Amino acid sequence: MTEKSGFEVQQPILVPLMTVDAFASACGISPGVLAAQIDRGYWATMKIGKYRFVNVAALWQQCAAQEY
């Protein structure tokens, strides 16, 4: 769905873990940029087997605990 302003309306992320590619797409950044940010420790991740996932549940907790 596109508004008149040209911005796409995103659905909220309601899953506890997302693949790097899916999270990058949801955030509107390239997977390479997200991988570099993960390497710098900007995102909480979890490795399951040979796959790396962004820990969306940890991100929600960090945002909820942050004071404004």
FENKA-V359089 format. One line per field, one symbol per residue. ss: DSSP state (H for helix, E for strand, L for the rest). phi: phi as a letter, one per 40 degrees, with the letter a starting at -180 (. if undefined). psi: psi as a letter, one per 40 degrees, with the letter a starting at -180 (. if undefined). Layout:
ss: ???
phi: ???
psi: ???
This chain:
ss: LELLLLLELLLLLLLLEEEHHHHHHHHLLLHHHHHHHHHLLLLLEEEELLEEEEEHHHHHHHHHHLLL
phi: .bcccgcccccccbbcbbcccccccccgbcdcccccccccgcbcbabbgcbbbccccccccccccccb
psi: hhideehhhiiiheidiiidddddddefiidddddddddeedhhihhhbeihihgdddddddddehi.
